[in-house]
């Protein structure tokens, strides 16, 4: 992401932000590379993303050093997401539909940037045309669909690779199982999802946060 190198945080916490952030090139989560994907898979992946009105899931986030943190994901269109990390992480990543925030309760800092300026824009930004910026990445399994999304005119936005498994019970027949985000400095973070639940009721209060810079109040 464009501002990550400006974060005054521990390297681990900066890498955690990428994943949100994000955030598989070379290894693609152990999914190898040959075998051509069907021509309609890109359309199917776009339909699967647009078909998710609301979703909750458990997640694990792994940084480039192999450190893994668990948490709970809340996603609600348009543009809202919350990465609720385990309490030991003392941090939160949340989007209110316009801006994405990293809230670090350990150092009492808040970082903000537009959702379109991060790899997560492929998931969150309603104005982002995934098909226009996406391409299929070949996999060895017909049950796996891999889509790499990047804006070649804005390399500072980074790259996100979305991995789906064919699943008739999921929106568009594809289940989003993991993604990897790569920033402009080639820092990589992997997010893996489990226990996905679709179209669940999620209150908008989930996409606010307590500002650690203030004695009270939410944003």
Secondary structure, DSSP 8 states (H G I E B T S, - for coil): -TTGGG--S-HHHHHHHHHHH---TTTTTT--S-S---TTHHHHHHHHHHT-SEEEEEEEEE-TT--EEEEEEEEETTTEEEEEE-GGG-EEEEEESSEEEEEETTTTEEEEEEGGGSTTHHHH-TT--HHHHEEEE--S-TTEEEEEEE-TT-GGG-EEEEEEEE-TTSGGGEEEEEEEEE-TT--EEEEEEEEEEES----GGGG--B-TTSSS-B-
